[in-house]
Amino acid sequence: MLESINSNGFNIIEKQDITTSIIEASIKMTDDRKKVIKNLQVEGWFKKILESFAATEGSKVHQSFKDGYMKYYSIYCQVDK
């Protein structure tokens, strides 16, 4: 995926793996996110999707970050002219 950034007219100036910070933040925000999702007027199956999208602790997305299957990067790019 990062290679496609360079091939689409962008030059990566700086790249930093911030996965550890995302994991820590998602753990801290899990309770609040679950409360908000619980109070939504949507079907239960959709709430599980929202919890995963929000990377709440115990979700597939959260676990993928912990397992190293998914990474979260902060990237600073410059447009080729």
C-alpha positions in Angstrom: 0.0 0.0 0.0 2.8 2.4 0.8 4.3 1.7 -2.5 1.2 2.9 -4.3 1.5 6.3 -2.6 4.8 6.9 -4.3 3.5 5.7 -7.7 0.5 8.0 -7.6 2.4 11.3 -7.6 3.4 11.6 -4.0 6.8 11.4 -2.4 6.9 10.1 1.2 8.9 12.6 3.2 8.4 11.0 6.6 6.8 7.8 7.8 6.2 6.7 11.4 4.6 3.5 12.6 2.1 4.7 15.3 0.4 1.3 15.9 1.5 1.1 19.5 -0.1 4.5 20.2 -3.3 3.5 18.4 -3.5 0.4 20.5 -3.0 2.3 23.8 -5.5 5.0 22.7 -8.2 2.5 21.7 -7.9 0.7 25.0 -8.4 4.0 26.9 -11.4 4.9 24.7 -13.1 1.5 24.6 -15.5 2.1 27.4 -16.7 5.4 26.1 -17.0 4.1 22.6 -19.0 1.0 23.7 -21.4 3.1 25.7 -22.1 5.4 22.7 -22.5 2.4 20.4 -24.8 0.6 22.9 -27.2 3.6 22.9 -27.5 3.8 19.2 -30.9 2.8 17.7 -29.4 0.1 15.4 -29.5 -3.6 15.1 -27.2 -5.6 17.4 -25.2 -7.1 14.5 -24.4 -3.6 13.3 -23.2 -2.5 16.7 -20.5 -5.3 16.5 -19.4 -3.9 13.2 -19.2 -0.4 14.7 -17.2 -1.7 17.6 -14.7 -3.3 15.3 -14.5 -0.2 13.1 -13.8 1.8 16.3 -11.1 -0.7 17.2 -12.6 -1.3 20.7 -10.6 -3.6 22.9 -11.5 -7.2 22.0 -12.6 -6.4 18.4 -11.1 -8.0 15.4 -9.5 -4.7 14.3 -8.0 -4.1 17.7 -6.6 -7.7 17.8 -5.2 -7.3 14.3 -3.2 -4.3 15.5 -2.0 -6.2 18.5 -1.0 -9.2 16.4 0.9 -7.1 14.0 -1.4 -8.1 11.1 -2.5 -4.4 10.7 -0.3 -1.4 11.1 -1.2 2.3 11.5 1.2 4.8 9.9 1.5 8.6 10.1 2.8 9.7 6.7 3.9 13.1 5.6 3.9 13.4 1.8 4.8 15.9 -0.9 3.1 16.1 -4.3 5.3 15.7 -7.3 5.1 18.7 -9.6 
